[in-house]
Amino acid sequence: MRYLLLILLVLSRLALAEPAETDWLELMPEEDRQALEAMPEISHDGAEQDSAFYAPGGLKQQDNSLPAVMYSTSTVAALDGKSIRLGGYPVPLESDAEGRSTLFFLVPYPGACIHVPPPPPNQLVLVRYPQGIELQDIYAPLWVSGTLKVEPVSNELADAAYALDAGSVRLVEEADL
């Protein structure tokens, strides 16, 4: 009986464990990663809006003079349907009646919604999280775990190459670093 209880305890802990961290660069095909590494430095020093979360154009690429990798929608097919954990910063889109964010873009660096240029579509992930999370600070990083889908998403704010049905969303804590 003890042996059975020990097995159940181990299995329950494994079920609650978060997937291993996925690096943002893993969302890019190898040729995009190489192109990004070869690209000259781009300034992220855009003018911030004092009273709004988003600059005009939002996360949509507005500068047509950038290298093609900055517009890439190329994805990694092997990630489709994979359970991942991705760290990033939220760009809220929808919230529930209690004000918890239930739909948001996850971006790889803070301020992506108000600095230019924005990340390419294959570096943006639409997160669906029906239970919602209270976001008091869009500059506070999150861990998002769930099933990643290769799913093109386009709205007035951004174009994304991936969507994620989140099973859990939480703030990154000091102990995570």
Buried (B, 14 or more C-beta within 10 A) or exposed (E): EEEEEEEEEEEEEEEEEBBEEBEBEEBBBEEBBEBBEEEEEEEBEEEEEEEEBBBEBBBBBEEEEBBEBBBBBBBBEEBEEEBBBBBBBBBBBEBEEEEBBBBBBBBBBBBBBBBBBBBBBBBBBBBBBEEBBEBEEBEEBBBBBBBBBBBEBEEEBBBBBBBBBBBBBEBBEEEEE
